[in-house]
Amino acid sequence: MARGKLIVIAAPSGCGKTTIAQAIRKRHPAILFSVSATTRPIRPGEENGKDYFFLTREEFLKRREEGKLVESEEIYGNLYGTLKSEVDRVLDAGRVMLFDVDVKGALSIRRLYPHDAFLIFIAPPSLDVLRHRLENRKTEDAATIARRMARVPMELERGNEFDVQVVNDDLEKAIAEVNALVREHTTGLKLD
């Protein structure tokens, strides 16, 4: 059986990575989605185990100490990570797993799975457009948006370490481009 593949989508907050990842999942129902663990509070409409595994800080740190996370990062005071057991199971079964993670998390996945991971960076058309998108989401206050924007230069720089960059200046075009990349890098694996 062929070994599976990890498709990793990352971007600064507000670039559309989650929307793009959801569109890819809808087009390819056989792709499994990596559900991250986090210590951040649950948002309205989110479900534990579907959107994230919501853990206490103590639970998260214990799993990290035990080596049960592929990657983990602290972002804006909250911890995020990926369960290693889930990734290994998917790869061994010859399946495709899609990740929607932050930039540092994506690079951590590459370090642990250098031959299995394909990294796609979603870039904003400009910093002004990105700020406008964050403000229009109306999910964060001004201080949170400022923290997110302060992180963007580092994220853009680290995006140069990805296999490919897709500029999301037109959502449908970006989805089509990512979809083509997914198909190209998962040849022989079940997607639909």
C-alpha positions, 0 to 999 in steps of 0.5 A: 500500500502506498504511504499517505500524504500530508497537505498543509495549508497555512497563512496569516490570520485573515488570509482565507486558509480555513475557507480554502481548506473547507472547500478542498474538503468538500470537493474531496470527501476522502481527504481526512481533516486534521483537527487540532487541539487548542487551549483557546476558548470555544467560539459560537458555532464550534464543536469540540472534536470537530473544529478543535479538541478543546483542552485545558492548559494542563491537559495540553502540556501533559500531552506535549510532555509525553511526545503525543503532539506532532507540533505545538505553538503558543499564539496570543496566549493559547496553545495549539497542536496536532495529535501524532497518533492521528497523523501516523494512522492516516499515513500508514493507511495510505490516506491524505490528511489536510491541515489548516495550521499556523505557519510555525506549525506547518514548518514543524510538521515538515520537520517531523514528516519531511517526505510526507508533507506538502506545504501551501502558504496562502498569502494576502494580496496586501497588508491593507487588504488583510487588515480590512478582512480581519476587521470585517470578520468582527470576531476580534477586538482592535488589540487582537487585530493589532497583535495579529498584524504584528505577527504578519511580517514573520509569517510572510518571511517564513512562508518563503520556506513553503513548497508553494505560495498562493495569493488569495486575491480572488477566493474562487481562483485561490481555491482552484489553484490549491485544488490543482496542487492537491491533485498534483501532489496526491497522485494515486491516493484516494481523494473522492 
